[in-house]
Amino acid sequence: MLELLLKANGPAKAYDLLQQISDGDTSPAKPPTVYRALDFLLEQGLAHKIESLNAYVACGHSDHHHSAAFLICEKCELALEMSSDSTLQALKQETSKMSFQFSSAVIEVRGLCKNCQS
């Protein structure tokens, strides 16, 4: 599953991944198998789920666990993972002020990528 995410040209939906691993197979994989594999990758910090697209991407920063921030192109749906340590630190401070225990966040910034701006 990680290999498929790494080879993907952008965010991959679970059913697209299911189709890729089942193509030509006489006993195709079932959706729970794909979702279990994706959950494992999420837990290990090897992948992220982009909630608004209901899609998954391999983590671009696999050397550490972190909350993700993505720049998502509204035209071509390119998703770029970016470092956002200061933004996440500010979010943790603000949630703490409200007596809310922060556990994780996925920040999604929508706009147009460099190629689609032209």
Phi and psi restraints in degrees (range 20) as a CNS / XPLOR table:
assign (resid 1 and name C) (resid 2 and name N)
       (resid 2 and name CA) (resid 2 and name C) 1.0 -61.5 20.0 2
assign (resid 2 and name N) (resid 2 and name CA)
       (resid 2 and name C) (resid 3 and name N) 1.0 -40.6 20.0 2
assign (resid 2 and name C) (resid 3 and name N)
       (resid 3 and name CA) (resid 3 and name C) 1.0 -60.7 20.0 2
assign (resid 3 and name N) (resid 3 and name CA)
       (resid 3 and name C) (resid 4 and name N) 1.0 -41.0 20.0 2
assign (resid 3 and name C) (resid 4 and name N)
       (resid 4 and name CA) (resid 4 and name C) 1.0 -64.8 20.0 2
assign (resid 4 and name N) (resid 4 and name CA)
       (resid 4 and name C) (resid 5 and name N) 1.0 -40.3 20.0 2
assign (resid 4 and name C) (resid 5 and name N)
       (resid 5 and name CA) (resid 5 and name C) 1.0 -65.8 20.0 2
assign (resid 5 and name N) (resid 5 and name CA)
       (resid 5 and name C) (resid 6 and name N) 1.0 -39.5 20.0 2
assign (resid 5 and name C) (resid 6 and name N)
       (resid 6 and name CA) (resid 6 and name C) 1.0 -66.1 20.0 2
assign (resid 6 and name N) (resid 6 and name CA)
       (resid 6 and name C) (resid 7 and name N) 1.0 -33.6 20.0 2
assign (resid 6 and name C) (resid 7 and name N)
       (resid 7 and name CA) (resid 7 and name C) 1.0 -82.4 20.0 2
assign (resid 7 and name N) (resid 7 and name CA)
       (resid 7 and name C) (resid 8 and name N) 1.0 -16.8 20.0 2
assign (resid 7 and name C) (resid 8 and name N)
       (resid 8 and name CA) (resid 8 and name C) 1.0 -64.6 20.0 2
assign (resid 8 and name N) (resid 8 and name CA)
       (resid 8 and name C) (resid 9 and name N) 1.0 146.1 20.0 2
assign (resid 8 and name C) (resid 9 and name N)
       (resid 9 and name CA) (resid 9 and name C) 1.0 -83.0 20.0 2
assign (resid 9 and name N) (resid 9 and name CA)
       (resid 9 and name C) (resid 10 and name N) 1.0 -0.9 20.0 2
assign (resid 9 and name C) (resid 10 and name N)
       (resid 10 and name CA) (resid 10 and name C) 1.0 -177.9 20.0 2
assign (resid 10 and name N) (resid 10 and name CA)
       (resid 10 and name C) (resid 11 and name N) 1.0 -167.7 20.0 2
assign (resid 10 and name C) (resid 11 and name N)
       (resid 11 and name CA) (resid 11 and name C) 1.0 -58.3 20.0 2
assign (resid 11 and name N) (resid 11 and name CA)
       (resid 11 and name C) (resid 12 and name N) 1.0 138.5 20.0 2
assign (resid 11 and name C) (resid 12 and name N)
       (resid 12 and name CA) (resid 12 and name C) 1.0 -114.8 20.0 2
assign (resid 12 and name N) (resid 12 and name CA)
       (resid 12 and name C) (resid 13 and name N) 1.0 133.1 20.0 2
assign (resid 12 and name C) (resid 13 and name N)
       (resid 13 and name CA) (resid 13 and name C) 1.0 -83.4 20.0 2
assign (resid 13 and name N) (resid 13 and name CA)
       (resid 13 and name C) (resid 14 and name N) 1.0 150.0 20.0 2
assign (resid 13 and name C) (resid 14 and name N)
       (resid 14 and name CA) (resid 14 and name C) 1.0 -57.3 20.0 2
assign (resid 14 and name N) (resid 14 and name CA)
       (resid 14 and name C) (resid 15 and name N) 1.0 -42.0 20.0 2
assign (resid 14 and name C) (resid 15 and name N)
       (resid 15 and name CA) (resid 15 and name C) 1.0 -71.4 20.0 2
assign (resid 15 and name N) (resid 15 and name CA)
       (resid 15 and name C) (resid 16 and name N) 1.0 -27.2 20.0 2
assign (resid 15 and name C) (resid 16 and name N)
       (resid 16 and name CA) (resid 16 and name C) 1.0 -68.1 20.0 2
assign (resid 16 and name N) (resid 16 and name CA)
       (resid 16 and name C) (resid 17 and name N) 1.0 -40.1 20.0 2
assign (resid 16 and name C) (resid 17 and name N)
       (resid 17 and name CA) (resid 17 and name C) 1.0 -64.9 20.0 2
assign (resid 17 and name N) (resid 17 and name CA)
       (resid 17 and name C) (resid 18 and name N) 1.0 -41.2 20.0 2
assign (resid 17 and name C) (resid 18 and name N)
       (resid 18 and name CA) (resid 18 and name C) 1.0 -58.3 20.0 2
assign (resid 18 and name N) (resid 18 and name CA)
       (resid 18 and name C) (resid 19 and name N) 1.0 -45.0 20.0 2
assign (resid 18 and name C) (resid 19 and name N)
       (resid 19 and name CA) (resid 19 and name C) 1.0 -63.0 20.0 2
assign (resid 19 and name N) (resid 19 and name CA)
       (resid 19 and name C) (resid 20 and name N) 1.0 -40.0 20.0 2
assign (resid 19 and name C) (resid 20 and name N)
       (resid 20 and name CA) (resid 20 and name C) 1.0 -63.8 20.0 2
assign (resid 20 and name N) (resid 20 and name CA)
       (resid 20 and name C) (resid 21 and name N) 1.0 -40.9 20.0 2
assign (resid 20 and name C) (resid 21 and name N)
       (resid 21 and name CA) (resid 21 and name C) 1.0 -80.9 20.0 2
assign (resid 21 and name N) (resid 21 and name CA)
       (resid 21 and name C) (resid 22 and name N) 1.0 -15.8 20.0 2
assign (resid 21 and name C) (resid 22 and name N)
       (resid 22 and name CA) (resid 22 and name C) 1.0 -98.2 20.0 2
assign (resid 22 and name N) (resid 22 and name CA)
       (resid 22 and name C) (resid 23 and name N) 1.0 -14.3 20.0 2
assign (resid 22 and name C) (resid 23 and name N)
       (resid 23 and name CA) (resid 23 and name C) 1.0 -54.9 20.0 2
assign (resid 23 and name N) (resid 23 and name CA)
       (resid 23 and name C) (resid 24 and name N) 1.0 123.7 20.0 2
assign (resid 23 and name C) (resid 24 and name N)
       (resid 24 and name CA) (resid 24 and name C) 1.0 76.6 20.0 2
assign (resid 24 and name N) (resid 24 and name CA)
       (resid 24 and name C) (resid 25 and name N) 1.0 0.7 20.0 2
assign (resid 24 and name C) (resid 25 and name N)
       (resid 25 and name CA) (resid 25 and name C) 1.0 -88.9 20.0 2
assign (resid 25 and name N) (resid 25 and name CA)
       (resid 25 and name C) (resid 26 and name N) 1.0 134.2 20.0 2
assign (resid 25 and name C) (resid 26 and name N)
       (resid 26 and name CA) (resid 26 and name C) 1.0 -74.0 20.0 2
assign (resid 26 and name N) (resid 26 and name CA)
       (resid 26 and name C) (resid 27 and name N) 1.0 -24.6 20.0 2
assign (resid 26 and name C) (resid 27 and name N)
       (resid 27 and name CA) (resid 27 and name C) 1.0 -125.7 20.0 2
assign (resid 27 and name N) (resid 27 and name CA)
       (resid 27 and name C) (resid 28 and name N) 1.0 84.0 20.0 2
assign (resid 27 and name C) (resid 28 and name N)
       (resid 28 and name CA) (resid 28 and name C) 1.0 -64.5 20.0 2
assign (resid 28 and name N) (resid 28 and name CA)
       (resid 28 and name C) (resid 29 and name N) 1.0 153.8 20.0 2
assign (resid 28 and name C) (resid 29 and name N)
       (resid 29 and name CA) (resid 29 and name C) 1.0 -67.0 20.0 2
assign (resid 29 and name N) (resid 29 and name CA)
       (resid 29 and name C) (resid 30 and name N) 1.0 155.9 20.0 2
assign (resid 29 and name C) (resid 30 and name N)
       (resid 30 and name CA) (resid 30 and name C) 1.0 -104.0 20.0 2
assign (resid 30 and name N) (resid 30 and name CA)
       (resid 30 and name C) (resid 31 and name N) 1.0 155.5 20.0 2
assign (resid 30 and name C) (resid 31 and name N)
       (resid 31 and name CA) (resid 31 and name C) 1.0 -51.0 20.0 2
assign (resid 31 and name N) (resid 31 and name CA)
       (resid 31 and name C) (resid 32 and name N) 1.0 -42.2 20.0 2
assign (resid 31 and name C) (resid 32 and name N)
       (resid 32 and name CA) (resid 32 and name C) 1.0 -58.8 20.0 2
assign (resid 32 and name N) (resid 32 and name CA)
       (resid 32 and name C) (resid 33 and name N) 1.0 -31.8 20.0 2
assign (resid 32 and name C) (resid 33 and name N)
       (resid 33 and name CA) (resid 33 and name C) 1.0 -63.9 20.0 2
assign (resid 33 and name N) (resid 33 and name CA)
       (resid 33 and name C) (resid 34 and name N) 1.0 -44.2 20.0 2
assign (resid 33 and name C) (resid 34 and name N)
       (resid 34 and name CA) (resid 34 and name C) 1.0 -66.1 20.0 2
assign (resid 34 and name N) (resid 34 and name CA)
       (resid 34 and name C) (resid 35 and name N) 1.0 -45.7 20.0 2
assign (resid 34 and name C) (resid 35 and name N)
       (resid 35 and name CA) (resid 35 and name C) 1.0 -65.5 20.0 2
assign (resid 35 and name N) (resid 35 and name CA)
       (resid 35 and name C) (resid 36 and name N) 1.0 -36.2 20.0 2
assign (resid 35 and name C) (resid 36 and name N)
       (resid 36 and name CA) (resid 36 and name C) 1.0 -64.1 20.0 2
assign (resid 36 and name N) (resid 36 and name CA)
       (resid 36 and name C) (resid 37 and name N) 1.0 -43.2 20.0 2
assign (resid 36 and name C) (resid 37 and name N)
       (resid 37 and name CA) (resid 37 and name C) 1.0 -63.9 20.0 2
assign (resid 37 and name N) (resid 37 and name CA)
       (resid 37 and name C) (resid 38 and name N) 1.0 -42.7 20.0 2
assign (resid 37 and name C) (resid 38 and name N)
       (resid 38 and name CA) (resid 38 and name C) 1.0 -65.4 20.0 2
assign (resid 38 and name N) (resid 38 and name CA)
       (resid 38 and name C) (resid 39 and name N) 1.0 -41.6 20.0 2
assign (resid 38 and name C) (resid 39 and name N)
       (resid 39 and name CA) (resid 39 and name C) 1.0 -59.4 20.0 2
assign (resid 39 and name N) (resid 39 and name CA)
       (resid 39 and name C) (resid 40 and name N) 1.0 -41.7 20.0 2
assign (resid 39 and name C) (resid 40 and name N)
       (resid 40 and name CA) (resid 40 and name C) 1.0 -61.5 20.0 2
assign (resid 40 and name N) (resid 40 and name CA)
       (resid 40 and name C) (resid 41 and name N) 1.0 -46.1 20.0 2
assign (resid 40 and name C) (resid 41 and name N)
       (resid 41 and name CA) (resid 41 and name C) 1.0 -62.5 20.0 2
assign (resid 41 and name N) (resid 41 and name CA)
       (resid 41 and name C) (resid 42 and name N) 1.0 -38.6 20.0 2
assign (resid 41 and name C) (resid 42 and name N)
       (resid 42 and name CA) (resid 42 and name C) 1.0 -63.4 20.0 2
assign (resid 42 and name N) (resid 42 and name CA)
       (resid 42 and name C) (resid 43 and name N) 1.0 -46.4 20.0 2
assign (resid 42 and name C) (resid 43 and name N)
       (resid 43 and name CA) (resid 43 and name C) 1.0 -62.0 20.0 2
assign (resid 43 and name N) (resid 43 and name CA)
       (resid 43 and name C) (resid 44 and name N) 1.0 -34.6 20.0 2
assign (resid 43 and name C) (resid 44 and name N)
       (resid 44 and name CA) (resid 44 and name C) 1.0 -83.9 20.0 2
assign (resid 44 and name N) (resid 44 and name CA)
       (resid 44 and name C) (resid 45 and name N) 1.0 -4.8 20.0 2
assign (resid 44 and name C) (resid 45 and name N)
       (resid 45 and name CA) (resid 45 and name C) 1.0 76.6 20.0 2
assign (resid 45 and name N) (resid 45 and name CA)
       (resid 45 and name C) (resid 46 and name N) 1.0 18.9 20.0 2
assign (resid 45 and name C) (resid 46 and name N)
       (resid 46 and name CA) (resid 46 and name C) 1.0 -93.8 20.0 2
assign (resid 46 and name N) (resid 46 and name CA)
       (resid 46 and name C) (resid 47 and name N) 1.0 -10.7 20.0 2
assign (resid 46 and name C) (resid 47 and name N)
       (resid 47 and name CA) (resid 47 and name C) 1.0 -148.3 20.0 2
assign (resid 47 and name N) (resid 47 and name CA)
       (resid 47 and name C) (resid 48 and name N) 1.0 163.3 20.0 2
assign (resid 47 and name C) (resid 48 and name N)
       (resid 48 and name CA) (resid 48 and name C) 1.0 -130.3 20.0 2
assign (resid 48 and name N) (resid 48 and name CA)
       (resid 48 and name C) (resid 49 and name N) 1.0 151.1 20.0 2
assign (resid 48 and name C) (resid 49 and name N)
       (resid 49 and name CA) (resid 49 and name C) 1.0 -104.1 20.0 2
assign (resid 49 and name N) (resid 49 and name CA)
       (resid 49 and name C) (resid 50 and name N) 1.0 127.9 20.0 2
assign (resid 49 and name C) (resid 50 and name N)
       (resid 50 and name CA) (resid 50 and name C) 1.0 -93.2 20.0 2
assign (resid 50 and name N) (resid 50 and name CA)
       (resid 50 and name C) (resid 51 and name N) 1.0 102.2 20.0 2
assign (resid 50 and name C) (resid 51 and name N)
       (resid 51 and name CA) (resid 51 and name C) 1.0 -57.8 20.0 2
assign (resid 51 and name N) (resid 51 and name CA)
       (resid 51 and name C) (resid 52 and name N) 1.0 -45.3 20.0 2
assign (resid 51 and name C) (resid 52 and name N)
       (resid 52 and name CA) (resid 52 and name C) 1.0 -66.4 20.0 2
assign (resid 52 and name N) (resid 52 and name CA)
       (resid 52 and name C) (resid 53 and name N) 1.0 -24.7 20.0 2
assign (resid 52 and name C) (resid 53 and name N)
       (resid 53 and name CA) (resid 53 and name C) 1.0 -98.6 20.0 2
assign (resid 53 and name N) (resid 53 and name CA)
       (resid 53 and name C) (resid 54 and name N) 1.0 -9.1 20.0 2
assign (resid 53 and name C) (resid 54 and name N)
       (resid 54 and name CA) (resid 54 and name C) 1.0 50.4 20.0 2
assign (resid 54 and name N) (resid 54 and name CA)
       (resid 54 and name C) (resid 55 and name N) 1.0 49.8 20.0 2
assign (resid 54 and name C) (resid 55 and name N)
       (resid 55 and name CA) (resid 55 and name C) 1.0 -140.7 20.0 2
assign (resid 55 and name N) (resid 55 and name CA)
       (resid 55 and name C) (resid 56 and name N) 1.0 166.9 20.0 2
assign (resid 55 and name C) (resid 56 and name N)
       (resid 56 and name CA) (resid 56 and name C) 1.0 -123.5 20.0 2
assign (resid 56 and name N) (resid 56 and name CA)
       (resid 56 and name C) (resid 57 and name N) 1.0 149.1 20.0 2
assign (resid 56 and name C) (resid 57 and name N)
       (resid 57 and name CA) (resid 57 and name C) 1.0 -136.8 20.0 2
assign (resid 57 and name N) (resid 57 and name CA)
       (resid 57 and name C) (resid 58 and name N) 1.0 150.0 20.0 2
assign (resid 57 and name C) (resid 58 and name N)
       (resid 58 and name CA) (resid 58 and name C) 1.0 -69.0 20.0 2
assign (resid 58 and name N) (resid 58 and name CA)
       (resid 58 and name C) (resid 59 and name N) 1.0 145.5 20.0 2
assign (resid 58 and name C) (resid 59 and name N)
       (resid 59 and name CA) (resid 59 and name C) 1.0 -71.7 20.0 2
assign (resid 59 and name N) (resid 59 and name CA)
       (resid 59 and name C) (resid 60 and name N) 1.0 131.8 20.0 2
assign (resid 59 and name C) (resid 60 and name N)
       (resid 60 and name CA) (resid 60 and name C) 1.0 -83.7 20.0 2
assign (resid 60 and name N) (resid 60 and name CA)
       (resid 60 and name C) (resid 61 and name N) 1.0 -4.7 20.0 2
assign (resid 60 and name C) (resid 61 and name N)
       (resid 61 and name CA) (resid 61 and name C) 1.0 -130.1 20.0 2
assign (resid 61 and name N) (resid 61 and name CA)
       (resid 61 and name C) (resid 62 and name N) 1.0 61.2 20.0 2
assign (resid 61 and name C) (resid 62 and name N)
       (resid 62 and name CA) (resid 62 and name C) 1.0 -72.7 20.0 2
assign (resid 62 and name N) (resid 62 and name CA)
       (resid 62 and name C) (resid 63 and name N) 1.0 -2.1 20.0 2
assign (resid 62 and name C) (resid 63 and name N)
       (resid 63 and name CA) (resid 63 and name C) 1.0 -82.8 20.0 2
assign (resid 63 and name N) (resid 63 and name CA)
       (resid 63 and name C) (resid 64 and name N) 1.0 -3.3 20.0 2
assign (resid 63 and name C) (resid 64 and name N)
       (resid 64 and name CA) (resid 64 and name C) 1.0 -157.6 20.0 2
assign (resid 64 and name N) (resid 64 and name CA)
       (resid 64 and name C) (resid 65 and name N) 1.0 158.0 20.0 2
assign (resid 64 and name C) (resid 65 and name N)
       (resid 65 and name CA) (resid 65 and name C) 1.0 -86.7 20.0 2
assign (resid 65 and name N) (resid 65 and name CA)
       (resid 65 and name C) (resid 66 and name N) 1.0 138.8 20.0 2
assign (resid 65 and name C) (resid 66 and name N)
       (resid 66 and name CA) (resid 66 and name C) 1.0 -162.3 20.0 2
assign (resid 66 and name N) (resid 66 and name CA)
       (resid 66 and name C) (resid 67 and name N) 1.0 166.4 20.0 2
assign (resid 66 and name C) (resid 67 and name N)
       (resid 67 and name CA) (resid 67 and name C) 1.0 -83.4 20.0 2
assign (resid 67 and name N) (resid 67 and name CA)
       (resid 67 and name C) (resid 68 and name N) 1.0 148.8 20.0 2
assign (resid 67 and name C) (resid 68 and name N)
       (resid 68 and name CA) (resid 68 and name C) 1.0 -101.6 20.0 2
assign (resid 68 and name N) (resid 68 and name CA)
       (resid 68 and name C) (resid 69 and name N) 1.0 151.8 20.0 2
assign (resid 68 and name C) (resid 69 and name N)
       (resid 69 and name CA) (resid 69 and name C) 1.0 -131.1 20.0 2
assign (resid 69 and name N) (resid 69 and name CA)
       (resid 69 and name C) (resid 70 and name N) 1.0 129.6 20.0 2
assign (resid 69 and name C) (resid 70 and name N)
       (resid 70 and name CA) (resid 70 and name C) 1.0 -124.8 20.0 2
assign (resid 70 and name N) (resid 70 and name CA)
       (resid 70 and name C) (resid 71 and name N) 1.0 140.3 20.0 2
assign (resid 70 and name C) (resid 71 and name N)
       (resid 71 and name CA) (resid 71 and name C) 1.0 -99.1 20.0 2
assign (resid 71 and name N) (resid 71 and name CA)
       (resid 71 and name C) (resid 72 and name N) 1.0 117.8 20.0 2
assign (resid 71 and name C) (resid 72 and name N)
       (resid 72 and name CA) (resid 72 and name C) 1.0 -115.5 20.0 2
assign (resid 72 and name N) (resid 72 and name CA)
       (resid 72 and name C) (resid 73 and name N) 1.0 122.2 20.0 2
assign (resid 72 and name C) (resid 73 and name N)
       (resid 73 and name CA) (resid 73 and name C) 1.0 -76.4 20.0 2
assign (resid 73 and name N) (resid 73 and name CA)
       (resid 73 and name C) (resid 74 and name N) 1.0 126.6 20.0 2
assign (resid 73 and name C) (resid 74 and name N)
       (resid 74 and name CA) (resid 74 and name C) 1.0 -73.4 20.0 2
assign (resid 74 and name N) (resid 74 and name CA)
       (resid 74 and name C) (resid 75 and name N) 1.0 -15.7 20.0 2
assign (resid 74 and name C) (resid 75 and name N)
       (resid 75 and name CA) (resid 75 and name C) 1.0 -95.1 20.0 2
assign (resid 75 and name N) (resid 75 and name CA)
       (resid 75 and name C) (resid 76 and name N) 1.0 -53.5 20.0 2
assign (resid 75 and name C) (resid 76 and name N)
       (resid 76 and name CA) (resid 76 and name C) 1.0 -104.7 20.0 2
assign (resid 76 and name N) (resid 76 and name CA)
       (resid 76 and name C) (resid 77 and name N) 1.0 -4.9 20.0 2
assign (resid 76 and name C) (resid 77 and name N)
       (resid 77 and name CA) (resid 77 and name C) 1.0 64.4 20.0 2
assign (resid 77 and name N) (resid 77 and name CA)
       (resid 77 and name C) (resid 78 and name N) 1.0 21.3 20.0 2
assign (resid 77 and name C) (resid 78 and name N)
       (resid 78 and name CA) (resid 78 and name C) 1.0 -59.5 20.0 2
assign (resid 78 and name N) (resid 78 and name CA)
       (resid 78 and name C) (resid 79 and name N) 1.0 138.6 20.0 2
assign (resid 78 and name C) (resid 79 and name N)
       (resid 79 and name CA) (resid 79 and name C) 1.0 -125.6 20.0 2
assign (resid 79 and name N) (resid 79 and name CA)
       (resid 79 and name C) (resid 80 and name N) 1.0 117.5 20.0 2
assign (resid 79 and name C) (resid 80 and name N)
       (resid 80 and name CA) (resid 80 and name C) 1.0 -107.8 20.0 2
assign (resid 80 and name N) (resid 80 and name CA)
       (resid 80 and name C) (resid 81 and name N) 1.0 125.8 20.0 2
assign (resid 80 and name C) (resid 81 and name N)
       (resid 81 and name CA) (resid 81 and name C) 1.0 -82.4 20.0 2
assign (resid 81 and name N) (resid 81 and name CA)
       (resid 81 and name C) (resid 82 and name N) 1.0 134.8 20.0 2
assign (resid 81 and name C) (resid 82 and name N)
       (resid 82 and name CA) (resid 82 and name C) 1.0 -128.1 20.0 2
assign (resid 82 and name N) (resid 82 and name CA)
       (resid 82 and name C) (resid 83 and name N) 1.0 156.0 20.0 2
assign (resid 82 and name C) (resid 83 and name N)
       (resid 83 and name CA) (resid 83 and name C) 1.0 -76.7 20.0 2
assign (resid 83 and name N) (resid 83 and name CA)
       (resid 83 and name C) (resid 84 and name N) 1.0 131.2 20.0 2
assign (resid 83 and name C) (resid 84 and name N)
       (resid 84 and name CA) (resid 84 and name C) 1.0 -141.2 20.0 2
assign (resid 84 and name N) (resid 84 and name CA)
       (resid 84 and name C) (resid 85 and name N) 1.0 40.0 20.0 2
assign (resid 84 and name C) (resid 85 and name N)
       (resid 85 and name CA) (resid 85 and name C) 1.0 -55.4 20.0 2
assign (resid 85 and name N) (resid 85 and name CA)
       (resid 85 and name C) (resid 86 and name N) 1.0 -44.5 20.0 2
assign (resid 85 and name C) (resid 86 and name N)
       (resid 86 and name CA) (resid 86 and name C) 1.0 -68.3 20.0 2
assign (resid 86 and name N) (resid 86 and name CA)
       (resid 86 and name C) (resid 87 and name N) 1.0 -36.9 20.0 2
assign (resid 86 and name C) (resid 87 and name N)
       (resid 87 and name CA) (resid 87 and name C) 1.0 -65.9 20.0 2
assign (resid 87 and name N) (resid 87 and name CA)
       (resid 87 and name C) (resid 88 and name N) 1.0 -44.5 20.0 2
assign (resid 87 and name C) (resid 88 and name N)
       (resid 88 and name CA) (resid 88 and name C) 1.0 -67.0 20.0 2
assign (resid 88 and name N) (resid 88 and name CA)
       (resid 88 and name C) (resid 89 and name N) 1.0 -36.1 20.0 2
assign (resid 88 and name C) (resid 89 and name N)
       (resid 89 and name CA) (resid 89 and name C) 1.0 -63.3 20.0 2
assign (resid 89 and name N) (resid 89 and name CA)
       (resid 89 and name C) (resid 90 and name N) 1.0 -42.7 20.0 2
assign (resid 89 and name C) (resid 90 and name N)
       (resid 90 and name CA) (resid 90 and name C) 1.0 -63.5 20.0 2
assign (resid 90 and name N) (resid 90 and name CA)
       (resid 90 and name C) (resid 91 and name N) 1.0 -40.1 20.0 2
assign (resid 90 and name C) (resid 91 and name N)
       (resid 91 and name CA) (resid 91 and name C) 1.0 -63.7 20.0 2
assign (resid 91 and name N) (resid 91 and name CA)
       (resid 91 and name C) (resid 92 and name N) 1.0 -41.8 20.0 2
assign (resid 91 and name C) (resid 92 and name N)
       (resid 92 and name CA) (resid 92 and name C) 1.0 -62.8 20.0 2
assign (resid 92 and name N) (resid 92 and name CA)
       (resid 92 and name C) (resid 93 and name N) 1.0 -40.7 20.0 2
assign (resid 92 and name C) (resid 93 and name N)
       (resid 93 and name CA) (resid 93 and name C) 1.0 -65.2 20.0 2
assign (resid 93 and name N) (resid 93 and name CA)
       (resid 93 and name C) (resid 94 and name N) 1.0 -43.4 20.0 2
assign (resid 93 and name C) (resid 94 and name N)
       (resid 94 and name CA) (resid 94 and name C) 1.0 -65.5 20.0 2
assign (resid 94 and name N) (resid 94 and name CA)
       (resid 94 and name C) (resid 95 and name N) 1.0 -40.9 20.0 2
assign (resid 94 and name C) (resid 95 and name N)
       (resid 95 and name CA) (resid 95 and name C) 1.0 -68.8 20.0 2
assign (resid 95 and name N) (resid 95 and name CA)
       (resid 95 and name C) (resid 96 and name N) 1.0 -34.8 20.0 2
assign (resid 95 and name C) (resid 96 and name N)
       (resid 96 and name CA) (resid 96 and name C) 1.0 -63.3 20.0 2
assign (resid 96 and name N) (resid 96 and name CA)
       (resid 96 and name C) (resid 97 and name N) 1.0 -39.8 20.0 2
assign (resid 96 and name C) (resid 97 and name N)
       (resid 97 and name CA) (resid 97 and name C) 1.0 -59.7 20.0 2
assign (resid 97 and name N) (resid 97 and name CA)
       (resid 97 and name C) (resid 98 and name N) 1.0 -27.0 20.0 2
assign (resid 97 and name C) (resid 98 and name N)
       (resid 98 and name CA) (resid 98 and name C) 1.0 -97.0 20.0 2
assign (resid 98 and name N) (resid 98 and name CA)
       (resid 98 and name C) (resid 99 and name N) 1.0 15.9 20.0 2
assign (resid 98 and name C) (resid 99 and name N)
       (resid 99 and name CA) (resid 99 and name C) 1.0 55.4 20.0 2
assign (resid 99 and name N) (resid 99 and name CA)
       (resid 99 and name C) (resid 100 and name N) 1.0 39.1 20.0 2
assign (resid 99 and name C) (resid 100 and name N)
       (resid 100 and name CA) (resid 100 and name C) 1.0 -111.6 20.0 2
assign (resid 100 and name N) (resid 100 and name CA)
       (resid 100 and name C) (resid 101 and name N) 1.0 128.2 20.0 2
assign (resid 100 and name C) (resid 101 and name N)
       (resid 101 and name CA) (resid 101 and name C) 1.0 -85.5 20.0 2
assign (resid 101 and name N) (resid 101 and name CA)
       (resid 101 and name C) (resid 102 and name N) 1.0 107.5 20.0 2
assign (resid 101 and name C) (resid 102 and name N)
       (resid 102 and name CA) (resid 102 and name C) 1.0 -71.5 20.0 2
assign (resid 102 and name N) (resid 102 and name CA)
       (resid 102 and name C) (resid 103 and name N) 1.0 132.3 20.0 2
assign (resid 102 and name C) (resid 103 and name N)
       (resid 103 and name CA) (resid 103 and name C) 1.0 -118.7 20.0 2
assign (resid 103 and name N) (resid 103 and name CA)
       (resid 103 and name C) (resid 104 and name N) 1.0 -41.2 20.0 2
assign (resid 103 and name C) (resid 104 and name N)
       (resid 104 and name CA) (resid 104 and name C) 1.0 -164.1 20.0 2
assign (resid 104 and name N) (resid 104 and name CA)
       (resid 104 and name C) (resid 105 and name N) 1.0 164.8 20.0 2
assign (resid 104 and name C) (resid 105 and name N)
       (resid 105 and name CA) (resid 105 and name C) 1.0 -154.7 20.0 2
assign (resid 105 and name N) (resid 105 and name CA)
       (resid 105 and name C) (resid 106 and name N) 1.0 148.4 20.0 2
assign (resid 105 and name C) (resid 106 and name N)
       (resid 106 and name CA) (resid 106 and name C) 1.0 -124.0 20.0 2
assign (resid 106 and name N) (resid 106 and name CA)
       (resid 106 and name C) (resid 107 and name N) 1.0 114.3 20.0 2
assign (resid 106 and name C) (resid 107 and name N)
       (resid 107 and name CA) (resid 107 and name C) 1.0 -94.7 20.0 2
assign (resid 107 and name N) (resid 107 and name CA)
       (resid 107 and name C) (resid 108 and name N) 1.0 128.9 20.0 2
assign (resid 107 and name C) (resid 108 and name N)
       (resid 108 and name CA) (resid 108 and name C) 1.0 -121.8 20.0 2
assign (resid 108 and name N) (resid 108 and name CA)
       (resid 108 and name C) (resid 109 and name N) 1.0 119.6 20.0 2
assign (resid 108 and name C) (resid 109 and name N)
       (resid 109 and name CA) (resid 109 and name C) 1.0 -111.4 20.0 2
assign (resid 109 and name N) (resid 109 and name CA)
       (resid 109 and name C) (resid 110 and name N) 1.0 121.3 20.0 2
assign (resid 109 and name C) (resid 110 and name N)
       (resid 110 and name CA) (resid 110 and name C) 1.0 -102.0 20.0 2
assign (resid 110 and name N) (resid 110 and name CA)
       (resid 110 and name C) (resid 111 and name N) 1.0 145.8 20.0 2
assign (resid 110 and name C) (resid 111 and name N)
       (resid 111 and name CA) (resid 111 and name C) 1.0 176.4 20.0 2
assign (resid 111 and name N) (resid 111 and name CA)
       (resid 111 and name C) (resid 112 and name N) 1.0 -148.8 20.0 2
assign (resid 111 and name C) (resid 112 and name N)
       (resid 112 and name CA) (resid 112 and name C) 1.0 -120.5 20.0 2
assign (resid 112 and name N) (resid 112 and name CA)
       (resid 112 and name C) (resid 113 and name N) 1.0 132.1 20.0 2
assign (resid 112 and name C) (resid 113 and name N)
       (resid 113 and name CA) (resid 113 and name C) 1.0 -70.0 20.0 2
assign (resid 113 and name N) (resid 113 and name CA)
       (resid 113 and name C) (resid 114 and name N) 1.0 170.3 20.0 2
assign (resid 113 and name C) (resid 114 and name N)
       (resid 114 and name CA) (resid 114 and name C) 1.0 -56.3 20.0 2
assign (resid 114 and name N) (resid 114 and name CA)
       (resid 114 and name C) (resid 115 and name N) 1.0 -43.7 20.0 2
assign (resid 114 and name C) (resid 115 and name N)
       (resid 115 and name CA) (resid 115 and name C) 1.0 -67.5 20.0 2
assign (resid 115 and name N) (resid 115 and name CA)
       (resid 115 and name C) (resid 116 and name N) 1.0 -37.3 20.0 2
assign (resid 115 and name C) (resid 116 and name N)
       (resid 116 and name CA) (resid 116 and name C) 1.0 -81.0 20.0 2
assign (resid 116 and name N) (resid 116 and name CA)
       (resid 116 and name C) (resid 117 and name N) 1.0 -13.1 20.0 2
assign (resid 116 and name C) (resid 117 and name N)
       (resid 117 and name CA) (resid 117 and name C) 1.0 -72.8 20.0 2
assign (resid 117 and name N) (resid 117 and name CA)
       (resid 117 and name C) (resid 118 and name N) 1.0 -22.5 20.0 2
